[in-house]
Amino acid sequence: MTDGKAEPGAPRAARLKEAVRQARIDMAERTGVVVDLHDAEVARLEILNEALDPLFADIPAEVELFERGITRGDPPRLWIDMIAHVVMGRDKRLYRFVQDTRYGRRVLGETPDVEEAAALVTAYVARRLVERERVLAGDTELAARDVLIDRVSRKRRRRRVIFVLIVGLLLGALAGAAGVFALAWWSVR
């Protein structure tokens, strides 16, 4: 009796094993495509990194603003300094140069061309070097402007909150008065 049950179960187990094997193969193929896309992103960033070699060779040795390097995370990034990096766009062909600021991430430029991406990075590096020179020369206008912007933005936020509270209070009072009036009118009828 056990032999009779083992015979029909054996083909079923073989079919299940084959299905599991096929599912693993399919998963490996999909994973392989994802790995290939990731490697393609890293390769494109390495091409841009090589195109930037002459730019970073021209930066004086005493300037320690820039730490260029590729991180192979998800997504891979080509870091220019602590706050700016190049990442590939969604289509994996577009270089997106972004800067992290205290107000959020800002896209400095997007291009599919390596030379244009290198030009964007070059302009950014030049701006950073000029800012550094101004700070070293004692030009505190930039710092004062940032403090002023912070104060103004705080005042604007405070005004917006007060305005929203006042409008909410007035609308609530009007709605309450209308409700009392409707209740009185309904009870008189």
Secondary structure, 3 states (H helix, E strand, C coil): CHHHHHHHHHHHHHHHHHHHHHHHHHHHHHHHHHHHHHHHHHHHHHHHHHHCHHHHHHCCCCCCCEEEEEECCCCCEEEEECCEEEEECCCCCCEEEEEEECCEEEEEEEECCHHHHHHHHHHHHHHHHHHHHHHHCCCCHHHHHHHHHHHHHHHHHHHHHHHHHHHHHHHHHHHHHHHHHHHHHHHHC
